Amino acid sequence: MTYAVFRTAGKQFRAEKGVTLKVPTLTGEPGSKVTFDDVLLSGDGEKVKAGKPTVKGARVTAQIVRRRQGEGREAHGEGRQGHGADRAAREG
């Protein structure tokens, strides 16, 4: 299980591949991709890497799946990327 904790809009979110999150004040339209660079912690099931204050080189990419009136948008996590690894791929 790969996961990351990232910060956006003054809140922290835990992201996992294939999990949909409700993220307030997210700009963009459904189908567009967003990247979160403010990754505070990442883990791969065996090792956990905590940032000081962020994990260097790590980022979370997601795709906006829908817009909810008055609640911002929902983002579908595509996975954690870090240290040059190209691991984010949309699940089929």
C-alpha positions as a printed NumPy array, in Angstrom:
array([[  0.   ,   0.   ,   0.   ],
       [  1.467,   3.334,  -1.074],
       [  0.144,   6.497,   0.482],
       [  1.035,  10.125,   1.082],
       [ -0.176,  12.906,   3.33 ],
       [ -0.268,  16.249,   1.552],
       [ -1.396,  19.761,   2.418],
       [ -3.594,  22.067,   0.352],
       [ -6.049,  24.85 ,   1.207],
       [ -4.797,  24.813,   4.813],
       [ -5.874,  21.178,   5.342],
       [ -4.124,  17.826,   5.259],
       [ -5.31 ,  14.864,   3.193],
       [ -4.212,  11.237,   2.995],
       [ -3.943,  10.076,  -0.624],
       [ -3.874,   6.497,  -1.905],
       [ -4.005,   5.236,  -5.458],
       [ -7.575,   4.772,  -6.585],
       [ -9.169,   6.579,  -3.619],
       [-11.413,   9.592,  -4.246],
       [-10.986,  12.619,  -1.963],
       [-13.161,  15.68 ,  -1.447],
       [-10.819,  18.654,  -1.733],
       [-12.264,  22.147,  -1.165],
       [-11.274,  25.145,  -3.299],
       [ -9.67 ,  23.007,  -5.982],
       [ -9.493,  24.791,  -9.321],
       [-10.035,  22.991, -12.608],
       [-12.696,  21.129, -14.495],
       [-13.553,  17.406, -14.453],
       [-10.94 ,  15.429, -16.376],
       [ -8.096,  17.847, -15.673],
       [ -5.062,  16.77 , -13.662],
       [ -3.749,  18.468, -10.535],
       [ -0.444,  18.073,  -8.725],
       [  0.152,  18.584,  -5.014],
       [  3.808,  19.273,  -4.166],
       [  3.361,  19.942,  -0.455],
       [  3.805,  16.278,   0.642],
       [  4.322,  16.003,   4.403],
       [  4.682,  12.223,   4.737],
       [  4.864,   9.209,   2.452],
       [  4.828,   5.491,   3.031],
       [  5.068,   2.32 ,   0.998],
       [  3.817,  -0.212,   3.547],
       [  7.271,  -0.926,   4.936],
       [  8.996,   2.445,   5.224],
       [  7.586,   5.811,   6.217],
       [  9.314,   9.005,   5.16 ],
       [  8.474,  12.171,   7.087],
       [  9.299,  15.56 ,   5.62 ],
       [ 11.201,  18.354,   7.309],
       [  8.744,  20.051,   6.647],
       [  8.04 ,  18.322,   3.29 ],
       [  9.331,  15.169,   1.597],
       [ 11.896,  16.352,  -0.915],
       [ 11.014,  15.461,  -4.51 ],
       [  7.657,  13.868,  -3.638],
       [  4.349,  14.884,  -5.194],
       [  0.802,  13.594,  -5.503],
       [ -1.002,  13.691,  -8.85 ],
       [ -4.752,  13.36 ,  -9.202],
       [ -7.53 ,  13.842, -11.705],
       [-10.614,  15.911, -10.967],
       [-13.568,  13.553, -11.338],
       [-16.489,  15.858, -10.625],
       [-17.508,  19.241,  -9.351],
       [-19.93 ,  19.484,  -6.464],
       [-21.88 ,  22.7  ,  -6.222],
       [-20.724,  24.701,  -3.213],
       [-18.29 ,  22.01 ,  -2.022],
       [-15.363,  22.353,  -4.401],
       [-14.293,  19.372,  -6.485],
       [-13.489,  15.728,  -5.907],
       [-10.095,  14.43 ,  -6.956],
       [ -9.3  ,  10.818,  -7.787],
       [ -5.8  ,   9.962,  -6.585],
       [ -3.455,   8.504,  -9.139],
       [ -0.626,   7.768,  -6.77 ],
       [  2.399,   9.148,  -5.049],
       [  5.492,  10.117,  -6.981],
       [  8.849,  10.792,  -5.522],
       [ 12.54 ,  10.927,  -6.137],
       [ 12.217,  10.858,  -9.917],
       [ 10.121,   7.694,  -9.926],
       [  7.449,   7.795, -12.593],
       [  4.81 ,   5.77 , -10.771],
       [  1.609,   7.714, -11.369],
       [ -0.616,   5.984, -13.863],
       [ -4.366,   6.163, -14.054],
       [ -6.01 ,   2.927, -13.076],
       [ -8.023,   1.34 , -15.825]])
